[in-house]
Amino acid sequence: MMKPVIPYYGSMTDCKEVPITFPPQHQDRQPGLEYLMNPQPIFDNPNYIGTGKLTGKIAIITGGDSGIGRAAAVAFAKEGADLVLVYLNENQDAKTVQDAVQKIGRRCLLLPIDLRERNAGEQIVTRTLETYGHINILINNAGVQFPQPSLEAITDQQLETTFNVNIESFFRLSRAVVPHLHSGDSIVNTTSVQANIGSSQLIDYASTKGAIVSFTRALAHNLADKGIRVNAVAPGPIWTPLQPASWSADVVKTLGADTPMKRAGQPYELAPVYVLLASDDGSYITGQTIHVNGGQTMAS
């Protein structure tokens, strides 16, 4: 069996290994708390040096308190952006991101808002404009998943929650933000490898992630004449709070072992892709989905 290639991160004098396996652990709440995870997800690569790609930009990130949203927030701050982090109620995690962003020298507004509320988009836009005066980037990243053994086990309540958070909130928030975007601005949606592989225990989740891909394509076509780009990122198994909040401790222990790279990804490994799609580096990219999944292309 091929051994996993162990990447390193950190400075030349303080290189650290990226973990391959994880201690068994489970959390009994969605979408999970990062500060309870062992080991802590790696959300910042100190070797990543910003070059001003997002100077003067204002970015809204949903699910910005932890995981991929946290990593994107820190990378955006390094590139000169000011942040609005939307999250449910994970206040301790959100404060950690705010402190990291402010240490870099950028501003960070925290907005604890339930995206299932019909007027959440309007609330977010109003607070963002009151604080910063404009909006340039929207990262639709919030998500939940509730594995079930069969279609019959998925209740109407679970179905509604999964679709409300994972795709309906993307639609509503984008609808509220788009009137305030201009040529050169961008939207990035977080979908998933599940849109392609459709794991048997994630029927409703995979369905929403497929919907995000189609939403991204259609909205990109709709906004192209305005110079507003819309793209998606499709992560594979990434070490975020969603994992221990979704799966049993035994499953978490070997997260990512079934990928060709034989390991889970870390949030910092996705952040540069969000920077690419949000910045002028991605000026000729729209309607696309970029896959960051350790080579995972089909169901095992």
N, C-alpha and C positions, 0 to 999 in steps of 0.2 A: 504494500500500500504506500502511495506517495505521501511523504511527510509534508506538513504545511510549511510554507515559507513564512518565517516569522519576521514581520516588518519592525522597524524601530522608529521612534520619534523622540524629539527632544534635541537639546544642544549637543555639540560634539563632546562636551565634557560630562553630559548627563543623559546619555542615550538610555531609553527604556524599551523593553519588549512589549509589543501588543499582545494581550492575553489570547490564548487559543481555546482554553476551556474555562468554565466558570463554576464557582461553588453553587450547589443546588440552592435555589431561593424562589420564593413566590410572594407576590403582593396581592391582597384581596380587594384592590380598587383599580378602576380605570380613570385616567390613562397611566397611572403609576407615578412614583416619586423617585427622582434620580438620587437624592441624598441617602436613600436607604439601600442603594445597590452596592454590591460587592463583587468585583472591584468597581470603582467609579468609571463611568464611560469617559473616554478621552475626547474632549470637545475642542481642545485647542492644540495646534501644533506650533510650538515656539519658533520653528524654522520658517513658518509662513510669515513673510514680511509684506505688508500692504504697500501698494504703489499709487494710491489715490484714485483707483478705478471708480469709486463710488462717492467721491468728494462732493458734498453738498446735497446728496440724495437722502430722501426719507423713505425708510423701508418698514412696512408692516409685516410681522411674522406671526402667524397663528401657531399654537403649540410651541411658542418661543421660549418656554421656561426650561426645556430639557431636550435631550436627545439631538436629533438632526436640527431642529429649530434653534437650539442653543448654539450649536457649532456654527450654523449659518450666521447668527447674530454677531458672534465674536469676529468671524472673518469679515463680515460687512463693516463692522466698526474699524477693523484694521485698514479697510479700504476707504475710510472716511465718511461712512454713512451714519446717520442718527437713526435710532430704532424705536419702534412701537412693538412691544411684546404682548400678544394676546394669549391668555391661558385661562383654565377653568378656575382653580382655587389652590394651585400649588405654589403658595406664596414664598416658602423658603427657597425652593428651586429658582423661582423667578428673581428673587433678590440676589442670588448667586450670579445670575447672568447680568443683572443690572450692575452689580459691583465690577464684574469683569469688563463690561463695556465702558463704564465710567473711568476705570483705571487706564484704559486705552486713550481716554480723552474725548469720548463721544457721549452724546445724550441718550437716555433710554427711558421711555415712558412705559410703565407697567399697567396693563388693562385686564383685570380679572373679569371676564365676561363669558357667559355660557353661550356658545355659538348656536345652540339649538333655539335660542330666542329669535323670533321673527325679525325683530328690529336690531339685532346685534350688529349687523353691517353698518347701519346708520349711526349707532352709538360709537363704533370704532372710528368711522370717518370724521364724525363731529369732534371727538376728542383729539384726533390726530391733527386736524386743521387748526383747532384752538391752540395746540401746543407748538406746532411747527409751521403752519401756514400752507403747506403743500404736501403732495404724496407722489412718489416716483416708482416705488416697487411694492408689489404685493406678493408675499410668499404664503400660499394656502398650504398649510402643513399639518394642521391638527387631524388626529385620527384615533379611532378606537377599533378593537377587534375582539370578538368573543367566540373562540373556537367551540364547535359543536360536532358531535359524531355523525349527525344526519340532518337532512333537510327538515324532518319532522320535529327536531329538537329546537329549531329556531322559532321563537315566539314572535308574535306581531310586535311586541314591545322592543325586542332586540332588533328586529328588522328595521323598525322605524328609527331607533337610536343610531344604528350603524349608518343608514342612509342619510339621516339628518346631519350627523357630524361629518361624515366622510365625503359627501358630495353636495348635499343641499346647502351647507354652510359655504362651500366654495362658490357656488352659484350666487348666493345672496350677497356675500361680501364683495365678490368681483363686480356685481351689478352696482353696488354702492360706491366702489372705488373708481371704476372706469371713467365716469364723467370728470374726474379730477386728474386723470393721466394725460400726458401729452406725447408727442413724437419722441422716441428714444426711451420712453419708460417701458416697464415690463411687468409681467405676471409670471410666476413660477409655481406650478402645482406639484405637490408630492403625491405620486401614485405608488405603485409597488410592483415587484416581480410577480406578485399574485395575479396581476391583470393578465399575465401570459401563462403561468403554470397552473393556476386554479387549484390550490391544495384542497383535499377532500373535506377538511375540517373548517374551512374558511369560505363557505359558499357565499354568504352575504357580503363579507369583507372583500373577497375577490371581485364580486359584482360591482361594488362601488369603485374599486380601483380601475376596473375596465371602463367604467363611466367617466372617470377622471381623464383617461387618455382621450376619449372621444370629445369630451368637453374642451380639452386643451386644443385639439385640432380645429374644432368648429369655431371657438372663440378667436383663435389665431387668424383664421380666414376672415372673420368678421371685423377684426381690428387692424388688419394689415394696411389698409388704406390710410389709417391714422398714424402709422409708424409705431404702433404699440405691439410689442412682441409677447407671445404667450407660449410657454414651453412647460415641460414636466420632467421630473426626476423620478426614476423608478428604483428605489433601493431594494436590495435583497435583505438577508438577515443581518440587522445592525443592532449592536448592543445599546439599547435604549430602554427606558422604563416600561415601554409597551410590552417588552418580552416577558419579564417576570410578572407583569400584571395580567398577562394573557395565558401563559403556559404553565404547566406543572414544573416543579423543581427539577425533576429528572430530565425533562425536555430542555430546560434552560441550560443545564450542565453542558450539553453538547451543541448548543446553538451554532449553526453555520458549518458544522462538520460535514454536512452532505453537499456542500458546494465544491466545485473544482479546486478552489483555493484552500479548502479544508478548515475554514475559520469564519467567524462572524466579522463583519466590518465594524469600524469605530466611527462615531459621528464626524470626527475631524476629516475623515477620508472622503466625505461627501461635500463638505463646505466649499471647496474650490469650484465644484460644478455649479453650485448656486451663484457664486460670484460670476462665473462665466456667463450664465444665462441672464443675470441681472445687469451686467455691465456692457459697455460698448464692444468688449471682446467678442460678444455673441451677436453682433449687429446684423448678421445674415442668417441667424438661426431663429425660426419660429415654427410653431406647430409640431415640434419634435419632442420625443421622449428619450432622455439619456439614461442608460441603464448602469447602475453602480451596484453590482450584485455578486462579485467574486466569481463570475463566469457561469452563474446559474441560469440555464436557458430552457430547461424542461423539467417536468415533474419526475421525481425519483421513483 
